[in-house]
């Protein structure tokens, strides 16, 4: 099941207090970037974030789920209705998120 545009817009609205939240569509789902770093994914109308230590410590309860079969597990964010909670989660995670891999030059 692909993620609905309404769900994507709801999550982007909840994260609207953060600067530089962007997304990229990929096969009916969305990768969420925070200040240029991959922070999570929206898959099957679920918000999943990278399982970095700061996110695990920030969350009240931790539930691991794979975005799709065969993928690495990520943290399921249940508290999507709390805008302040989501903002704090993404801010807490930022320093631990890996830098994007440099793109290979075409020869």
C-alpha positions in Angstrom: 0.0 0.0 0.0 1.4 3.4 -1.0 1.4 6.4 1.3 -1.4 8.8 0.7 -0.7 12.4 -0.3 -2.9 13.5 2.6 -0.7 11.6 5.1 2.5 13.1 3.6 1.0 16.6 3.8 0.0 16.0 7.5 3.5 14.9 8.5 5.1 17.8 6.6 2.7 20.2 8.4 3.6 18.6 11.8 7.3 19.2 10.9 6.8 22.8 9.5 8.5 24.5 12.5 11.8 22.9 11.4 13.9 24.5 8.7 14.9 22.6 5.7 12.5 19.6 5.8 12.4 18.2 2.4 11.2 14.9 0.9 11.8 12.7 -2.1 9.3 10.3 -3.6 10.4 6.8 -4.1 8.1 4.0 -5.4 5.0 5.4 -3.8 6.7 6.2 -0.5 8.8 9.2 0.7 12.2 9.7 2.2 12.3 12.6 4.7 15.4 14.8 4.8 16.2 17.2 7.7 18.8 19.8 6.8 20.1 17.6 4.0 20.4 14.4 6.0 18.1 11.4 5.7 16.1 11.3 8.9 13.4 8.8 8.1 10.8 7.5 5.7 7.0 7.6 5.3 5.9 4.2 4.2 2.4 2.7 4.2 1.1 5.8 6.1 3.6 5.3 8.9 6.4 7.7 10.0 9.7 5.8 10.5 12.9 7.4 11.6 16.5 6.2 11.7 17.3 4.2 14.9 20.0 6.5 16.2 20.7 6.5 20.0 19.3 10.0 20.5 16.0 9.0 18.9 15.7 5.8 21.0 16.4 7.9 24.2 13.9 10.6 23.2 11.0 8.2 22.4 8.7 7.1 25.2 8.3 3.6 23.7 10.4 2.1 21.0 9.0 -0.1 18.3 11.1 -1.3 15.4 9.5 -1.9 12.0 10.8 -2.4 8.5 9.6 0.1 6.0 9.3 -2.8 3.5 10.2 -6.4 3.3 13.9 -6.9 3.4 14.8 -3.4 4.6 16.6 -2.5 7.8 14.3 -1.9 10.7 13.6 1.7 11.7 11.8 3.3 14.7 8.0 3.7 14.3 6.8 7.1 15.5 3.4 6.8 17.1 3.1 10.3 18.5 2.5 12.0 15.1 -0.3 14.2 16.5 2.1 16.1 18.8 3.8 18.7 16.7 6.2 19.7 19.5 7.2 16.1 20.1 8.0 15.5 16.4 10.0 18.8 16.2 12.0 17.8 19.3 12.6 14.3 18.0 14.0 15.5 14.7 16.2 18.2 16.5 17.5 15.5 18.9 18.4 13.2 16.0 20.1 15.7 13.7 23.7 15.5 15.0 23.7 11.7 14.9 22.3 11.4 11.4 25.0 10.4 8.9 26.0 12.8 6.2 24.7 11.9 2.7 27.1 9.9 0.6 28.7 12.0 -2.2 27.2 11.4 -5.6 29.5 9.6 -8.1 30.6 11.7 -11.0 29.4 10.4 -14.4 32.3 9.7 -16.7 
